[in-house]
Structure formats: structure tokens, C-alpha cells
Amino acid sequence: MYEITLLEKTMDEAIDKNNAYEFVKESAVTIGEIKEAATLDRSMLLVMSGEVALIVEGSNKILVLNARG
């Protein structure tokens, strides 16, 4: 993934693909309110109400980020 490659350049060690979701959730996203959605339907409802869905390849969960102004 291109985005992960960019993040790796700023770190001393490579990102483990098995833990990429947790890395993004804990380290790469700097938004205060982060939710998790278990289904695409649930995440789409949140997106339609003004939030942003972030899907990490290989994960079965979806990060939902508060982007409301």
C-alpha cells in the first residue's frame, strides 16, 4: 500500500501487516474521536451523517473518524 509505505519512511521499523489496523488507529490518525464499525452498512450510515470511513486492507473492522465541523 502506498500510504503505509510513506508512513514507514518516518519510522525506524517496518509496519507489520497483521497489525496495520491497530497502528493506524493508535499512531497514524490524529483525530480525537475515532469509532469502529463492524459492517459496511453501519459505516455508510455514519459517512452519510458527515463522518469519514477509513478502511485498512486486510482488516475486518472499519475506522470511522469524526470530520464534522
Secondary structure as GFF3:
##gff-version 3
##sequence-region A 1 69
A	DSSP	alpha_helix	2	8	.	.	.	ID=ss1
A	DSSP	three_ten_helix	17	19	.	.	.	ID=ss2
A	DSSP	alpha_helix	20	23	.	.	.	ID=ss3
A	DSSP	pi_helix	24	28	.	.	.	ID=ss4
A	DSSP	beta_strand	34	37	.	.	.	ID=ss5
A	DSSP	alpha_helix	40	48	.	.	.	ID=ss6
A	DSSP	beta_strand	52	55	.	.	.	ID=ss7
A	DSSP	beta_strand	62	65	.	.	.	ID=ss8
###
